[in-house]
Structure formats: C-alpha cells, structure tokens
Amino acid sequence: MNKIEKQREHFDGIADRYYKARQGKNHLHFKHLLWKYFFRGIDWKKKRTLVLEPMCGYSEGLKILRKNLNTEIIYEGFDYSQPLIDEVKKNNPKIKIYKQDVTKFKTNNKYDIIIIIGGLHHVYSHTNIILNNLRNCLSKEGYMIIFEPTQNNFLLRFIRDKIYRKNEIFDSDTEKAFDLCALNESFRKNKLKIEKQIYPGLLGYILYYNPDAFPLLNIGGRLFVEIIFNVDKYFYRNFIGKCWSFATMTLLKREE
C-alpha cells in the first residue's frame, strides 16, 4: 500500500470522530476569529469567484470564503476519500465535489482562488509537484490560500513528532508538518509569491484547533476563547510568533 492510499484509509477510519469533534462551540468560534483576522485588509473586488478546494475534507474552505468574501462563489472541491465525499454531497447536494488524487490533478480551468486547509502535510513528499500543478490552475491574477502545520525551531519539531507517534488521530508514517523555511522555499520554487503570512499556532490553536486530538485542552467558554485569541494575535506577525507557532497561514499570488 502506498502512502497516499494509507493516508486515505487512516482518514476514513477517523473521519466521523474528526467531524463531530469539530462542531464544538469553542473550536468554531476560534476559527471564526482566526479567519476574520486573516482576511482583514483583503479587498476582494470580483463579483464572481471561481474557487477550487483540493483535499477539501468537509468543504471547510467554502464556508470560510462565504463568510469572509463579498462575492458569488462558484465552488469545486475534491478529496481522496469516497465516504467523506458522499457525506458532503448529502449535506450540500448542489456543490461540485468529487473523488480525485491531488498528486495527479490537472485541469484547463483557471481558478481565482485555490484554498488548502491542512492538506499538504498529508502528502508532504509530493509538495512541489502539487504546488506546481495547482499554480498552473490559477488565473493570471489568481491567489492561493494555504493553512498548514509548521514549526520553526527544534523544540516544536520534537514535540510534534512525539505527538504524531503517540496520538492515534495522526498517522506518523504518512503525515509530516513542515519546517517553515522549507515550506516557504517550496512556494518560491513554484513561483508563488507570499503576499501575507501569519503565525497563529499559539495558545488558542493548541487549546481549540484540534479538539479531536486533544479534547482535554478544550477549556473555558466563548469569552475565554476571545481573551486567548486577543492576546495571541499580537504575536501573529512578529518574530516571537514566527518562532513558536505550530501553524502558518499564507496568502500567495501567482507569479509569471
């Protein structure tokens, strides 16, 4: 069994647990605050926006873009898990979503936005192939939004590697978080210019972003989530955040 197929099998086994855990109020409110912050200052003028979400999972990217961009979204998504696709279609029968291996995806379509939320690290050994193929799918003025687990020092890498080996929600054989400098180098190599980058993987992320993996960390309520977020955000763009963040959000623009 290759790594792509092994990762699909692993996710099929945890998909229901993953979905249910991420319907919690604290998790959803933290993500709302986080994406609202990320889109602050982005003035999107297109009336109609063609969107692709590779490795779409439960089509989270569609919900995020609908909340944060004032535009009509023409959505297309794909994933490698058929049970997951069937579940999404059941709840959203009108959206275009289908089964596809991201490492083999090519199309003549030209998308205005491609959004990937925590997908690349599941196929990290294919990162450059995927980024090159997806870049070629962007329109001339197209953007890519990527949110991935990252680390920027040895201690965070050590902690994450240990968690991946010990926690059954992760598959240490097939998924691997990026060293931030390596991820940014992949962007540059594939002619994707960093327009905006923030480092939100701090306390709020640790407590609320992965409730399926760390349910005991889901403490407090809405007000506490907001307090933690409002402290964290002062470090989202500086050296301290960059050094100690467990995740990175990046807005990229296609370069010719």
C-alpha positions as a Markdown table, in Angstrom:
| # | Residue | x | y | z |
|---|---|---|---|---|
| 1 | Met | 0.0 | 0.0 | 0.0 |
| 2 | Asn | 1.5 | 3.4 | -1.0 |
| 3 | Lys | 1.4 | 6.4 | 1.3 |
| 4 | Ile | -1.5 | 8.1 | -0.4 |
| 5 | Glu | -3.7 | 5.1 | -0.1 |
| 6 | Lys | -2.6 | 4.5 | 3.5 |
| 7 | Gln | -3.4 | 8.1 | 4.4 |
| 8 | Arg | -6.9 | 7.7 | 2.8 |
| 9 | Glu | -7.5 | 4.5 | 4.8 |
| 10 | His | -6.4 | 6.2 | 8.0 |
| 11 | Phe | -8.7 | 9.2 | 7.5 |
| 12 | Asp | -11.6 | 7.0 | 6.6 |
| 13 | Gly | -11.2 | 5.4 | 10.0 |
| 14 | Ile | -11.2 | 8.7 | 12.0 |
| 15 | Ala | -13.5 | 10.8 | 9.8 |
| 16 | Asp | -16.6 | 10.6 | 11.9 |
| 17 | Arg | -14.7 | 11.3 | 15.1 |
| 18 | Tyr | -12.9 | 14.2 | 13.4 |
| 19 | Tyr | -16.2 | 15.8 | 12.1 |
| 20 | Lys | -18.1 | 15.5 | 15.4 |
| 21 | Ala | -15.3 | 17.0 | 17.5 |
| 22 | Arg | -15.0 | 20.0 | 15.2 |
| 23 | Gln | -18.6 | 21.0 | 15.7 |
| 24 | Gly | -17.8 | 22.2 | 19.2 |
| 25 | Lys | -18.6 | 25.9 | 20.0 |
| 26 | Asn | -15.1 | 26.8 | 21.2 |
| 27 | His | -13.5 | 25.3 | 18.1 |
| 28 | Leu | -15.9 | 27.0 | 15.7 |
| 29 | His | -15.6 | 30.4 | 17.5 |
| 30 | Phe | -11.8 | 30.3 | 17.5 |
| 31 | Lys | -11.8 | 29.5 | 13.7 |
| 32 | His | -14.3 | 32.4 | 13.1 |
| 33 | Leu | -12.0 | 34.8 | 14.9 |
| 34 | Leu | -8.9 | 33.5 | 13.2 |
| 35 | Trp | -10.2 | 33.6 | 9.6 |
| 36 | Lys | -11.8 | 37.0 | 10.2 |
| 37 | Tyr | -8.3 | 38.3 | 11.2 |
| 38 | Phe | -6.6 | 36.7 | 8.3 |
| 39 | Phe | -8.9 | 38.3 | 5.7 |
| 40 | Arg | -8.7 | 41.7 | 7.3 |
| 41 | Gly | -7.4 | 44.2 | 4.8 |
| 42 | Ile | -8.0 | 41.9 | 1.8 |
| 43 | Asp | -10.2 | 43.9 | -0.6 |
| 44 | Trp | -11.8 | 41.3 | -2.9 |
| 45 | Lys | -13.5 | 43.1 | -5.8 |
| 46 | Lys | -14.6 | 40.2 | -8.0 |
| 47 | Lys | -18.3 | 39.7 | -8.2 |
| 48 | Arg | -18.0 | 36.1 | -9.2 |
| 49 | Thr | -15.1 | 33.9 | -7.9 |
| 50 | Leu | -14.2 | 30.5 | -9.2 |
| 51 | Val | -12.8 | 28.5 | -6.3 |
| 52 | Leu | -11.0 | 25.2 | -6.1 |
| 53 | Glu | -10.5 | 23.3 | -2.8 |
| 54 | Pro | -8.2 | 20.4 | -3.2 |
| 55 | Met | -8.2 | 17.8 | -0.3 |
| 56 | Cys | -11.4 | 19.5 | 0.7 |
| 57 | Gly | -12.4 | 17.3 | 3.6 |
| 58 | Tyr | -15.8 | 18.6 | 4.7 |
| 59 | Ser | -15.6 | 21.6 | 2.4 |
| 60 | Glu | -14.5 | 23.9 | 5.2 |
| 61 | Gly | -12.9 | 26.3 | 2.7 |
| 62 | Leu | -16.3 | 27.0 | 1.1 |
| 63 | Lys | -17.8 | 28.1 | 4.4 |
| 64 | Ile | -14.8 | 30.3 | 5.2 |
| 65 | Leu | -14.8 | 32.1 | 1.9 |
| 66 | Arg | -18.6 | 32.6 | 2.0 |
| 67 | Lys | -18.2 | 34.2 | 5.4 |
| 68 | Asn | -15.3 | 36.4 | 4.6 |
| 69 | Leu | -15.5 | 37.5 | 1.0 |
| 70 | Asn | -18.4 | 39.5 | -0.5 |
| 71 | Thr | -18.6 | 37.6 | -3.8 |
| 72 | Glu | -20.6 | 34.9 | -5.6 |
| 73 | Ile | -18.6 | 31.7 | -5.2 |
| 74 | Ile | -18.5 | 29.1 | -7.9 |
| 75 | Tyr | -17.1 | 26.2 | -5.9 |
| 76 | Glu | -15.3 | 23.0 | -6.9 |
| 77 | Gly | -13.7 | 20.6 | -4.4 |
| 78 | Phe | -12.2 | 17.1 | -4.4 |
| 79 | Asp | -10.8 | 14.6 | -1.9 |
| 80 | Tyr | -9.5 | 11.1 | -2.0 |
| 81 | Ser | -12.0 | 9.7 | 0.5 |
| 82 | Gln | -15.2 | 8.5 | -1.1 |
| 83 | Pro | -17.2 | 8.1 | 2.2 |
| 84 | Leu | -16.3 | 11.7 | 3.0 |
| 85 | Ile | -17.4 | 12.9 | -0.4 |
| 86 | Asp | -20.7 | 11.1 | 0.0 |
| 87 | Glu | -21.3 | 12.8 | 3.3 |
| 88 | Val | -20.6 | 16.2 | 1.9 |
| 89 | Lys | -22.9 | 15.6 | -1.0 |
| 90 | Lys | -25.7 | 14.5 | 1.3 |
| 91 | Asn | -25.5 | 17.8 | 3.2 |
| 92 | Asn | -24.7 | 20.0 | 0.2 |
| 93 | Pro | -26.2 | 18.4 | -2.9 |
| 94 | Lys | -25.7 | 21.4 | -5.2 |
| 95 | Ile | -22.0 | 21.8 | -4.8 |
| 96 | Lys | -19.5 | 20.2 | -7.2 |
| 97 | Ile | -17.3 | 17.8 | -5.3 |
| 98 | Tyr | -15.7 | 14.6 | -6.5 |
| 99 | Lys | -13.0 | 12.0 | -5.8 |
| 100 | Gln | -9.5 | 12.8 | -7.0 |
| 101 | Asp | -5.9 | 12.2 | -6.1 |
| 102 | Val | -4.3 | 15.6 | -5.6 |
| 103 | Thr | -0.9 | 14.3 | -6.8 |
| 104 | Lys | -2.4 | 13.6 | -10.2 |
| 105 | Phe | -4.7 | 16.6 | -10.6 |
| 106 | Lys | -4.5 | 18.7 | -13.7 |
| 107 | Thr | -7.1 | 20.8 | -15.5 |
| 108 | Asn | -7.6 | 23.5 | -18.0 |
| 109 | Asn | -9.8 | 25.5 | -15.6 |
| 110 | Lys | -8.3 | 28.8 | -14.3 |
| 111 | Tyr | -9.4 | 29.4 | -10.7 |
| 112 | Asp | -9.4 | 32.8 | -8.9 |
| 113 | Ile | -8.8 | 31.2 | -5.5 |
| 114 | Ile | -7.3 | 27.8 | -4.5 |
| 115 | Ile | -7.7 | 27.1 | -0.8 |
| 116 | Ile | -5.9 | 24.3 | 1.1 |
| 117 | Ile | -6.6 | 23.8 | 4.8 |
| 118 | Gly | -4.3 | 21.3 | 6.4 |
| 119 | Gly | -3.9 | 19.2 | 3.3 |
| 120 | Leu | -0.4 | 19.4 | 2.1 |
| 121 | His | 1.2 | 17.9 | 5.1 |
| 122 | His | -0.6 | 14.7 | 4.4 |
| 123 | Val | 1.2 | 14.4 | 1.1 |
| 124 | Tyr | 4.4 | 16.3 | 2.1 |
| 125 | Ser | 6.7 | 14.3 | -0.1 |
| 126 | His | 4.7 | 15.4 | -3.2 |
| 127 | Thr | 4.6 | 19.1 | -2.2 |
| 128 | Asn | 6.5 | 20.6 | -5.1 |
| 129 | Ile | 4.6 | 18.5 | -7.7 |
| 130 | Ile | 1.2 | 19.6 | -6.2 |
| 131 | Leu | 2.2 | 23.3 | -5.9 |
| 132 | Asn | 3.4 | 23.4 | -9.4 |
| 133 | Asn | 0.3 | 21.7 | -10.8 |
| 134 | Leu | -2.0 | 23.9 | -8.8 |
| 135 | Arg | -0.2 | 27.1 | -9.7 |
| 136 | Asn | -0.8 | 26.3 | -13.3 |
| 137 | Cys | -4.5 | 26.1 | -12.5 |
| 138 | Leu | -4.7 | 29.6 | -11.2 |
| 139 | Ser | -5.9 | 32.5 | -13.3 |
| 140 | Lys | -3.4 | 35.2 | -14.1 |
| 141 | Glu | -4.3 | 37.2 | -11.1 |
| 142 | Gly | -5.2 | 34.2 | -9.0 |
| 143 | Tyr | -4.4 | 33.6 | -5.3 |
| 144 | Met | -3.7 | 30.6 | -3.2 |
| 145 | Ile | -4.6 | 30.3 | 0.5 |
| 146 | Ile | -2.7 | 27.7 | 2.5 |
| 147 | Phe | -3.0 | 26.9 | 6.2 |
| 148 | Glu | -0.6 | 24.2 | 7.3 |
| 149 | Pro | 1.0 | 22.9 | 10.5 |
| 150 | Thr | 4.6 | 24.1 | 10.7 |
| 151 | Gln | 7.4 | 24.6 | 13.1 |
| 152 | Asn | 10.3 | 26.9 | 13.1 |
| 153 | Asn | 12.6 | 25.5 | 15.8 |
| 154 | Phe | 13.9 | 22.2 | 17.0 |
| 155 | Leu | 11.8 | 22.0 | 20.2 |
| 156 | Leu | 8.5 | 22.4 | 18.3 |
| 157 | Arg | 9.6 | 19.7 | 15.8 |
| 158 | Phe | 10.4 | 17.4 | 18.7 |
| 159 | Ile | 7.1 | 17.9 | 20.4 |
| 160 | Arg | 5.1 | 17.5 | 17.2 |
| 161 | Asp | 7.0 | 14.3 | 16.2 |
| 162 | Lys | 6.3 | 12.8 | 19.6 |
| 163 | Ile | 2.6 | 13.7 | 19.4 |
| 164 | Tyr | 2.3 | 12.2 | 15.9 |
| 165 | Arg | 3.8 | 8.9 | 17.1 |
| 166 | Lys | 1.7 | 8.7 | 20.3 |
| 167 | Asn | -1.7 | 10.1 | 19.3 |
| 168 | Glu | -3.9 | 7.7 | 17.2 |
| 169 | Ile | -5.6 | 10.6 | 15.4 |
| 170 | Phe | -2.4 | 11.1 | 13.5 |
| 171 | Asp | -0.5 | 8.7 | 11.2 |
| 172 | Ser | 3.2 | 9.4 | 11.6 |
| 173 | Asp | 4.0 | 7.2 | 8.6 |
| 174 | Thr | 2.2 | 9.4 | 6.1 |
| 175 | Glu | 1.9 | 12.9 | 7.5 |
| 176 | Lys | 4.5 | 15.3 | 8.5 |
| 177 | Ala | 4.4 | 19.0 | 9.4 |
| 178 | Phe | 6.6 | 21.4 | 7.5 |
| 179 | Asp | 9.7 | 23.3 | 8.7 |
| 180 | Leu | 8.5 | 26.8 | 7.8 |
| 181 | Cys | 11.7 | 27.7 | 5.9 |
| 182 | Ala | 11.2 | 24.6 | 3.7 |
| 183 | Leu | 7.6 | 25.4 | 3.0 |
| 184 | Asn | 8.4 | 28.9 | 2.1 |
| 185 | Glu | 11.1 | 27.7 | -0.2 |
| 186 | Ser | 8.6 | 25.4 | -1.9 |
| 187 | Phe | 6.4 | 28.5 | -2.5 |
| 188 | Arg | 9.3 | 30.4 | -4.1 |
| 189 | Lys | 10.4 | 27.5 | -6.2 |
| 190 | Asn | 7.0 | 27.1 | -7.7 |
| 191 | Lys | 6.6 | 30.8 | -8.5 |
| 192 | Leu | 4.1 | 31.6 | -5.7 |
| 193 | Lys | 4.8 | 35.0 | -4.1 |
| 194 | Ile | 4.0 | 35.4 | -0.4 |
| 195 | Glu | 1.6 | 38.3 | -0.1 |
| 196 | Lys | 0.7 | 37.8 | 3.5 |
| 197 | Gln | 1.8 | 35.3 | 6.2 |
| 198 | Ile | 0.7 | 35.0 | 9.8 |
| 199 | Tyr | 1.7 | 32.6 | 12.6 |
| 200 | Pro | -1.5 | 31.6 | 14.5 |
| 201 | Gly | -0.4 | 28.3 | 16.0 |
| 202 | Leu | -0.1 | 29.7 | 19.5 |
| 203 | Leu | -2.1 | 29.1 | 22.7 |
| 204 | Gly | -5.5 | 29.4 | 21.1 |
| 205 | Tyr | -4.5 | 26.9 | 18.4 |
| 206 | Ile | -3.2 | 24.5 | 20.9 |
| 207 | Leu | -6.4 | 24.6 | 23.0 |
| 208 | Tyr | -9.1 | 24.8 | 20.4 |
| 209 | Tyr | -8.0 | 23.9 | 16.9 |
| 210 | Asn | -7.6 | 20.1 | 17.2 |
| 211 | Pro | -10.3 | 19.0 | 19.7 |
| 212 | Asp | -10.4 | 15.6 | 18.0 |
| 213 | Ala | -6.8 | 15.0 | 19.0 |
| 214 | Phe | -6.7 | 16.9 | 22.4 |
| 215 | Pro | -10.2 | 17.0 | 23.9 |
| 216 | Leu | -9.0 | 17.7 | 27.4 |
| 217 | Leu | -7.5 | 21.0 | 26.2 |
| 218 | Asn | -10.9 | 22.4 | 25.2 |
| 219 | Ile | -11.3 | 24.5 | 28.3 |
| 220 | Gly | -13.4 | 27.6 | 29.1 |
| 221 | Gly | -16.1 | 29.1 | 27.0 |
| 222 | Arg | -16.7 | 31.8 | 24.4 |
| 223 | Leu | -15.3 | 34.7 | 26.4 |
| 224 | Phe | -12.2 | 32.7 | 27.3 |
| 225 | Val | -11.6 | 31.9 | 23.7 |
| 226 | Glu | -11.8 | 35.6 | 22.8 |
| 227 | Ile | -9.4 | 36.6 | 25.6 |
| 228 | Ile | -6.8 | 34.0 | 24.4 |
| 229 | Phe | -7.3 | 35.0 | 20.8 |
| 230 | Asn | -6.9 | 38.7 | 21.5 |
| 231 | Val | -3.6 | 38.0 | 23.4 |
| 232 | Asp | -2.3 | 35.6 | 20.7 |
| 233 | Lys | -3.0 | 38.0 | 17.8 |
| 234 | Tyr | -0.3 | 40.4 | 18.9 |
| 235 | Phe | 2.2 | 37.7 | 18.1 |
| 236 | Tyr | 0.7 | 36.6 | 14.8 |
| 237 | Arg | 3.0 | 38.7 | 12.7 |
| 238 | Asn | 6.2 | 39.1 | 14.7 |
| 239 | Phe | 9.4 | 37.1 | 15.3 |
| 240 | Ile | 8.1 | 35.6 | 18.5 |
| 241 | Gly | 5.0 | 34.2 | 16.8 |
| 242 | Lys | 7.1 | 33.0 | 13.8 |
| 243 | Cys | 9.5 | 31.2 | 16.1 |
| 244 | Trp | 6.9 | 29.5 | 18.4 |
| 245 | Ser | 3.9 | 28.9 | 16.2 |
| 246 | Phe | 2.7 | 25.4 | 15.4 |
| 247 | Ala | 1.0 | 26.6 | 12.2 |
| 248 | Thr | 1.2 | 29.1 | 9.4 |
| 249 | Met | -1.5 | 30.8 | 7.2 |
| 250 | Thr | -0.3 | 32.1 | 3.9 |
| 251 | Leu | -1.8 | 34.2 | 1.1 |
| 252 | Leu | 0.1 | 33.5 | -2.2 |
| 253 | Lys | -0.2 | 35.2 | -5.6 |
| 254 | Arg | 0.8 | 33.5 | -8.9 |
| 255 | Glu | 3.9 | 34.9 | -10.4 |
| 256 | Glu | 4.5 | 34.7 | -14.2 |
